[in-house]
Amino acid sequence: MKKIISLILAAVLLSTLGVSASQEAVTVSSECSIEDINEPLESVTVNAAIGQTLDIKAKSVILMEPYTGTVLYENNSDEALPPASITKIMSLLLVMEAIDRGDISLETVVTASEHACSMGGSQIWLEPGETMTVDELLKAAVIASANDACVALGELIAGSEEGFVAMMNDRAVELGMTKTNFVNCTGLDAEGHLTSAHDVAIMSGELIKHSLIKDYSTVWMDSLRDGKSELVNTNKLVRFYEGTTGLKTGTTSTAKYCLSATAQRNGMELVAVVMAGESSNDRFNGAKKLLDYGFANYSFESLGAELSEKEISVSKGTVKKVELCTEENVSILLPKNSKEEITRTTEWKPDITAPIKKGEVLGYVNIYVGDNQVGQIKITAKSEVKRLTPWVTAGWILKEMFKL
């Protein structure tokens, strides 16, 4: 009877995944339960105004605009906490940078080591000696948070997981992640393996600047090994939140439920980080509240220089004045319906003296919202101005003499 029941349960599982028993497809081991993966998020849209407190059941949260680094909302964002698999954001950043440098490619073939195959936790059950491409390992690491795939990628880049972790910590220092110390590249619980929501937002913002990562982080379902290994994205926002671009979930008994979520709407991309949520739904609904808050209250506004001067005097030049030009409009992150006045001030170089090259920066238009400077536009020379020398003057005199 037990055998019959087991066979029935296996058949139900396979039919749920949409594959036949003959295909022997198996969903890879996930870092957390995916029983509720098809349940939508809370339908309530957050309409909280700037300055109001959001009800998020998590120990630490932050909302950041990654290209300016502007923090739009935070609560306890600098506390160092166990990050679980959102650790992999740094691992994936180093992989993207290695691809950009040409050190590896998506077609590079990787042979799984004994160490990579020993990871446990979420995995694709790599066997020692098994080969996969970087592309396949990225699918496994990003979509299914596979620890074995992540370590295999790290060993490819640095030769060992230890060497790769050293690279991760070095990169964290370069990015100004002051509360971070990585002990491994997977996020498995380890003493001293810590980071903060603010630091996670920093590395998340750096990662999404590599558009390639979104080819993986926006995928809901995929497969490996000719369809035999099913990959299901543990980030529910990919399916249920408009504009989601990623990024990474993390779950362990120590770290609880963590998430770094990225989404883009109307030309603005945001990073929402939730750490130590009490439940899986808490992290997803918390990230949704943060993103809703950001999109409701902020936007990018295109601002121009509005420079009144068309030219400026030049000393010791072959001409007395040079025409000016400014860069195109700059996009400034502003609160929607801001009542603070937008003002501009002009800042010139202290001494504008020839020679001057075409395109040389002669000054700046500084843009303010209230008392805060929010942008700067370069003022440049529209043409070259040569220096007036005795030889140039003599040449002019001779030219005029021969005209007589």
C-alpha angles and dihedrals in degrees: 000000000000090000091052092049091049091052091050092051092049091051091050091050093050093048089050089056090051096241134112124248090243090064091058091212114175128189106238120245109281128208090235141016113287095190090113095040092117095050111106123235124258107293096217114110116217113239097175114147124230110286096027121119120247120220102235121157099220138098096237134016140168139177117204138176098224102205095056096025090231114161109220098179136000144166121188088337097157100057112116108237138165106273103198112197096346079084084081090072088078092043090053092046090058090048091052091049091049089052091049091052091051093241090126137005136208088259094054109122117227125198114213115239128214088251095053091049092052097063102102121188115078107004148144091231097247113195121221107267094018113136130219134163123249087251092057093045090050090053090053096044097044103036101033099021091234111189095198091053091048093052091047089055091047092051090050092056102037105018093242139030090247091055091047092051089053088054090050092053092046091052090048090056091049090053093049095249096159099173097050133106120163120203097174137010098238107056097243108155112274134158110268094012099132145142138160133243089247092053091046089053090052095052092041090055090050092049096052090054083075101076091198092073090065090062084071106026093057095052115109099190135004139148144225136204094042093308097312094111115055119206119204120185111238090206105093091190089073088069103029109032122073114239097013113163098175153238144174142308126206132192134173133143090253100040093038114199118346134173140177106197126186127190137168131209132164093355095309123109122195136192119215118188125192120183130186097008115179094231141008091256091050092061095046095044090043092053090047091053091050093049093045089051092051097047092045096051108030140049140161116259122198110230129184132208096248088200112185096196116082095185141009135212120262124202123220092007134134085243128039097226139025127210117244134220134182135211122261120279117296124226112236124193106233138167110257114255090010111184093200114106121251110225136175132210128190120228118190132193108262094240122027102191132156139285094070124171123220107265094019113150110249099170148325141254107223116206122208136188103201105316095334121097107225103171149003131212123199121236110211139182113263092208143013120274118200122212117257107240133170088256092054090047091049090050091054091049092050091048091053091046093055089051089063 
